[in-house]
Amino acid sequence: MVSNSPSIMNDSRSSSSGRFPNQPPAFSHLSEELARRSLELDKRASFQDEREVRLDKKEESLAGLATKIALREEELIKKLQEVASLTKIQAKDLLLEELEKNISSDIAKRVREAEAQIKTEADSRAKEILIESMRHGLVDFVAEYTVSTLRLPNDETKGRIIGKEGRNIRTFEQETGVELEMDEDLDIRLSSFDPIRREVARLSLEKLIRDTRIQPSRIEEVVRQTKAQMDQILMEEGRKIAQACGVFNLHPDLIKIIGRYKFRSSYGQNLAVHTIEETKIGVQIAHELKGDIETVRLGCLLHDIGKVITEEEGTHVQLGVDLLKKYDIPEAVINCVAEHHEDKPFSSIESTIVWIADAISGSRPGARYEAFEEYAERMGKIEELVKSFSGVGEAYAFQAGRDVRVIVKPEEVSEADTVLLARKIAGKIEAEVRYAGQVKVTVIRETRTTETTKAK
């Protein structure tokens, strides 16, 4: 125990004589690194403080500069306003106005270019629609263009029709209301402005030719039977035409009137064929243009119904409108009928489609025919007939002879005489000229007074 004590005391003295005399080398190195880094952080903190001080000074400098710039801007704006004699708001408005002009010019240019492109495409598309519609307008309805002409089998039959001293032909004309015109050959023409009378006469004459018993009593019996059958014939023909147009459930009286289409023609175009063709074209156009198809269908079917009304006076347009109103036909359809000759402005796209379809069917090559010589001859005949009246100076026929203008000599015809003259001219045209529809006669009496001053 005694021997160990000095050793312990010696160790204690050694520890107190140095800081860490037995400290490891790694620990000493770490202490030095920490001291170094602490020194660097102190330097960086000092540098950051200096940097913040410099930034504060720059901010103060920039704020001062911004203030100087703002003051300078205000000064320049005032000078600019004085030079330009405009306020800031006025200058702004002026710039916007100029910009608007430039933009408007550019927009207008683009609109014109778009319109030209649309027009080109629209013309092309319109042609496609019309061609496609006309292709769908093909009909297989048989038209009887020779409805007023019959061919007799031989001269013996021709003699029996005439009868002793012409009594048979007189009875036939009296019963049917139709004139018979005999050619030198074996053709017989049935002349009447009423297509139904003409059809009754044709059917009756065919029955008499087959029967061979041609005498007044037999003629009366056959004509009476044919008239009784005619209502059923008209009903059947009207139903065929309406069904071909895709129209059903019309009033029976209207169906019967439509049946007259088969026996009516205009410039060689049968009204039934024209109506069916027009309806198919109109419906196809309505499909393409998204119009009311049923309104177009009915408008096309009924547009010329006034042409077969012979019991009343008036234009076929007005007669058709009045008739359809009696049967409570929709107003849109009646407008199509009223406007299909442009007597009134078009009220709807459906009305326009009906007009287009009517024009296509009526004006296409081959649809209607009439020799130019015959047309000119009829117009000339009307004018010569009017000029034959005393006091008439000039006469002019317009619109295929449906409008006649008469210019009278004022020294020969008084104002009161013009009324009577117009009536006489209309009566003579009715008696001597064949025409379709109505003829309007207008008598014009004009007086002029001229005075000339003396020369100076």
Summary of the structure (lengths in Angstrom):
residues: 456
radius of gyration: 52.5
end to end distance: 178.2
largest distance: 195.2
contacts: 1251
relative contact order: 0.05
helix: 67%
strand: 7%
